[in-house]
Every structure is written in C-alpha cells, then in structure tokens.
Amino acid sequence: MKRFILLFLSLLLGGCQLSVPSLSPLAPLDVRSYAGGLLYRFTLQPGQTGNLAFSSSNRLALVIGGGAPATPYLFRVQDNPGLAGQEAGFTESSRFLKARPAPSFKVQSAGNVEEFWINTGNSNPDGSGDLKRTTHRRFTGQHAYYYVDSQATVSDDNLQKLSQAFEQTIYPTITREFGSEPKPGIDKDDRLFVVISPAVDNFGKEKGLLGYFWSRDALPGQVNGNNKEVIFLTDNLFTHPTVTAFGTLAHEFTHLVVFNQKTLGHQVSEDTWLNEGFAMLGMDLCGYGLSGGNEDVARDINSYLSRPQAYSLTDWAGNPRGFSYGLSYLFCRFLFDQNPAALREAVKSDLAGIPCLEKILAARGSDFSSFFADWITANYLSGLRLPTEPRFAYSSGVDLRRRYGTVQLDGILPQRSTSSVFNGNLRPWSAAYYLFENRRDWRFELKANQGGLYGGAIRLE
C-alpha cells in the first residue's frame, strides 16, 4: 500500500516565516488532539521555535498559518530516529421551502414605461459609460416589479418562472437568513425593481456579466443613480441553466439585503471577499448554488482546488482572473454550517471583513486564525471519508471529491515533495499543501517570527 504524508501551510495574519535553526532550543507547542488522535491542532507563539514529531506515519496533513502579506516561508523535514512508541469526523440547514400555491400572474400592458441608467460593464464614476434604456413593466409581484428593455425579447413564461422563483424561494429564504431589504426603499416603495436588458452585458460584449446590484441606485445624489432598489439582469440570462438564471437573481438580491444591513444600517461597506461569499451562500441556500448542481460554481471551486497556493481568501484583485467566487463561497458555507447565528450576526454587524468575524468568533471562544485553520483543514478532508469531528467538516454535505452536474471535483491538489527543504511565498490568508511519500518517522521544526503560527496536523490512515 502506498504511504505518504501531506503537508499544507497557511498564511493567516501577517509577517510570519518558517525557519529551522539547527541549535535553537525547542519551545513546546500547544497541541490538542481530536478524532481519536488522527487530528492535532497547534499554536506557536511569536519568537518561539517548536517541533512536531510523528512515528511511522502513513499520511500526515500539516496546516500552518501566520502573519503579513506575501510572506516567504521555509521549513525542513528532519530525520527523527528513536521516535517509535511516541504519539504526540447535503443536509441543508435551510432546506428548500415546501411547495406553496403559486401566486397568480397577469401580463401587464406596455404602457408602464420607465427609463433606467444601466452600467454596461465599463461605466466610469462620472457616468460616461452608462446607457439610459427604456423599459416596460411586464409583471408585478408581491415584492418586485419586472421591467424589460424595449429591445429585449423575453417570454411571458420565463418572466413568470423568474417571478415565481423569487416570490416562493428566493425572497423568503434570503430575508430569513440575512435580513430585510430596504422597506420602504429610497423611492418610498416596498417593492424592488428587476430590470432585464441587453445593456447589462453590453450587448454581449461582457459575456461573463449576468446581473448586478449597484448601491448608487439606492443612495441619494449619485451620478446616474436610478433612485430605486434595482437588480439588473441580462436578457441572455434565460439561455443559461435554471440554477444559473435563478441563482443570479438570488445572488444579487443577497447583495441588496447586505447593503441594507451594513451600509444603510451602519454606514459600513462590507469587504468584497466576504460580501461575495454572502451572496454565493445565498444562492446555495435557495438551491441554486453548488448544492443544486450549479456547474459554474463547481468550475470556480475547481480552479482553486488545482492551485490553492495561488489564491488568497481576502485579496480578490490578486487572485487568478481577479476573483474567487468559489473560495468565498466555501468559506461562508463553512461558517454557516458551523454556526448559522454567527453568519447572521456578521451580516448585521457594524464592522466589516476580518474585524467583524474576529469579534463574533471571540464571543464564542475562538478567533479568526483558528477558524481559518479549521476551514482549510476541512477543505482537504472533504470527501476523504475519514473519521473527523464536526469542527472540521461541512455539515451541509459539501464534498470536494464528487461530481456536481458534469463537473468532477478532485479535491485539493498538493505539491509533491522532492527534497527535505521547502520554501516559497504565501499570500494573505492562503494555504499551501505538500505531499510526502514513504512510511517513516517524521519531525518538522518550525519558527514563528512575527505573527505566530496556527495550524494542525492530520494523520490520514
């Protein structure tokens, strides 16, 4: 049987370096055991040096995190003679709503006309990239008006299905889990506006843009602001799978709700990585995300799984393709699975990003670095069917080694070891994974310089 060790490193807070001074005294690591000795969590304080040792290990996953952007790391695997005998776990928490009687719909006359400024994907702060489009109201639901561009062709059937999805699933799910949209809105109307136009994706030129919510429309005095709560969708939306079409509306509605809770409620703008994670989770809770077989979400997750070290949870702009929806989704899915109340508190908090989560986790006896270490551990364990504990698992059944639609997820792809010395750079709040083969005794020496090290080791048998 092939035997190997997996080592993965994670940068958590700032300015941390791993080093292996040959003669430095070793301070004891704060190590705690879980899952019957298969998983260990450790903390190494700044300025300390510590070691981890394992006898006759088949597989070992070592998670390490530390301090400051783009931090170099170095570690060495050392021989460890004489060690023998020493030994240093989709049930959707928000199930799809039970079927409800479908509301009645009536196609309205084309006389309900509104003009909207639309961002074509290249809009500038002065509004020079915007287009003013004429639209006609086609449906009125309990919580939304539906307007269609005069140059768009959208069938009544598609509009009715979109409105049904919003009224029966999206609206009740998102408002239950994240809170309310502005009621009444800036226009003193309780209903929001869903506007469908080819200008949203710049008439096909911005092919990846399916929809958006822009806060300028719901704030007074904005250049080309529409002075309404508006969700814009491209008319190409209905050429995509249902989970993508309805999921886009769920995603953007979540953004509107978070805007109300954070910006209007506390004058706080949420960090992009967390804001997008909320919206991706909103899709999933409605049944239109990974849990619903959304292949676009699965592909984005696969991009991360194949190159984990290239991705930062918090530095979106620096990620491949300039975004990481799948990664943000996984983080917020894990947060919701671990403690739904914590996520709801984050949405309503007067803080943003890491400080927001730090405060919420502290009230539960944890901190962001420890939670992050649990999460990246869970990402490797996902789908391995190993004994573990709830703190290291997605209770919703997220499996990073299964098929979603036609997309197969293959789990984290680690780097294979070719020597005993390893170095590189970790991006902020990122992880690196290493695979060590051959059965042997293992010893790792680590030094925490500035931010301390936080991580874990998993014996995979």
Secondary structure, 3 states (H helix, E strand, C coil): CCCEEEEEEEECECCCCCCCCCCCCCCCCEEEEEHHHCEEEEEECCCCEEEEEEEEECCEEEEEECECCCEEEEEEEECCCCCCCCECCCCCCCCCCCCCCCCCCCCCCCCCEEEEEEECCCCCCCCCCEEEEEEEEEEECCCEEEEEECCCCCCHHHHHHHHHHHHHHHHHHHHHHHCCCCCCCCCCCCCEEEEECHHHHCCCCCCCCCEECCHHHHCCCCCCCCCCCEEEECHHHHHCCHHHHHHHHHHHHHHHHHHHHHHHHHCCCCCHHHHHHHHHHHHHHCCCCHHHCCHHHHHHHHHHHHCHHHCCCCCHHHCHHHCCHHHHHHHHHHHHHHCHHHHHHHHHCCCCHHHHHHHHHHCCCCCHHHHHHHHHHHHHHCCCCCCCCHHHCCCCCCCCCCEECCEECCCCCCEECCCCEEEEEECCCEEEEEEEECCEEEEEEEECCCCCEEEEEEECC
